[in-house]
């Protein structure tokens, strides 16, 4: 999958489906290994996407002197 066509949400859904299939225990050993390998690849792609997003956020948060301004990230829920 190329970086241009990568969709984080779709990859995360695929990873969740793989986990569910493996947890059901109905896959053969070979199918389980293939699912595991695909899961590892999806995990790496998702981690790379998160790393790139973090880098973009850091660049956007730099002040005019090039220093990183640390700001709290607003949480989705303030109820605790």
Secondary structure per residue as TSV (DSSP state, phi and psi in degrees):
chain	resnum	aa	ss	phi	psi
A	1	X	-	360.0	129.0
A	2	X	-	-79.2	157.5
A	3	X	G	-61.7	-32.5
A	4	X	G	-68.1	-32.1
A	5	X	G	-96.7	3.5
A	6	X	-	-71.2	131.0
A	7	X	-	-123.9	112.5
A	8	X	H	-58.4	-48.2
A	9	X	H	-62.9	-42.0
A	10	X	H	-64.2	-43.3
A	11	X	H	-63.9	-39.5
A	12	X	H	-65.0	-39.9
A	13	X	H	-63.7	-42.1
A	14	X	H	-62.1	-40.8
A	15	X	H	-63.5	-42.7
A	16	X	H	-62.1	-40.5
A	17	X	H	-64.0	-41.5
A	18	X	H	-61.5	-42.9
A	19	X	H	-62.4	-44.2
A	20	X	H	-61.1	-43.9
A	21	X	H	-61.5	-43.0
A	22	X	H	-69.1	-36.4
A	23	X	H	-67.5	-28.5
A	24	X	H	-67.4	-25.7
A	25	X	T	76.6	15.9
A	26	X	-	-95.6	-0.4
A	27	X	S	-87.0	147.5
A	28	X	-	-71.3	170.3
A	29	X	H	-59.0	-44.3
A	30	X	H	-63.6	-43.5
A	31	X	H	-64.7	-38.2
A	32	X	H	-63.9	-41.6
A	33	X	H	-65.2	-41.6
A	34	X	H	-64.0	-42.0
A	35	X	H	-64.4	-40.7
A	36	X	H	-62.9	-46.1
A	37	X	H	-61.1	-43.1
A	38	X	H	-65.1	-38.9
A	39	X	H	-62.9	-41.2
A	40	X	H	-63.0	-43.0
A	41	X	H	-63.8	-43.4
A	42	X	H	-64.0	-40.1
A	43	X	H	-61.7	-43.6
A	44	X	H	-63.6	-42.7
A	45	X	H	-62.9	-42.6
A	46	X	H	-65.1	-42.2
A	47	X	H	-63.1	-41.3
A	48	X	H	-61.8	-41.3
A	49	X	H	-64.3	-40.7
A	50	X	H	-66.0	-40.7
A	51	X	H	-61.4	-43.2
A	52	X	H	-65.0	-40.1
A	53	X	H	-64.6	-40.7
A	54	X	H	-62.9	-41.4
A	55	X	H	-62.9	-41.3
A	56	X	H	-63.6	-41.4
A	57	X	H	-63.4	-42.1
A	58	X	H	-63.1	-41.3
A	59	X	H	-63.0	-43.4
A	60	X	H	-67.4	-25.3
A	61	X	H	-90.6	-3.8
A	62	X	B	-69.3	139.9
A	63	X	-	-83.7	-177.3
A	64	X	T	-65.5	-19.9
A	65	X	T	-89.7	2.0
A	66	X	S	84.1	5.7
A	67	X	-	-88.8	141.9
A	68	X	B	-77.2	125.9
A	69	X	-	-94.0	119.8
A	70	X	-	-85.6	124.2
A	71	X	-	-128.9	141.4
A	72	X	-	-65.7	137.9
A	73	X	-	-80.4	125.2
A	74	X	-	-63.9	129.9
A	75	X	-	-82.2	156.5
A	76	X	S	-70.5	-26.2
A	77	X	-	-128.5	128.6
A	78	X	S	-103.1	4.3
A	79	X	-	-78.0	-18.2
A	80	X	-	91.3	360.0
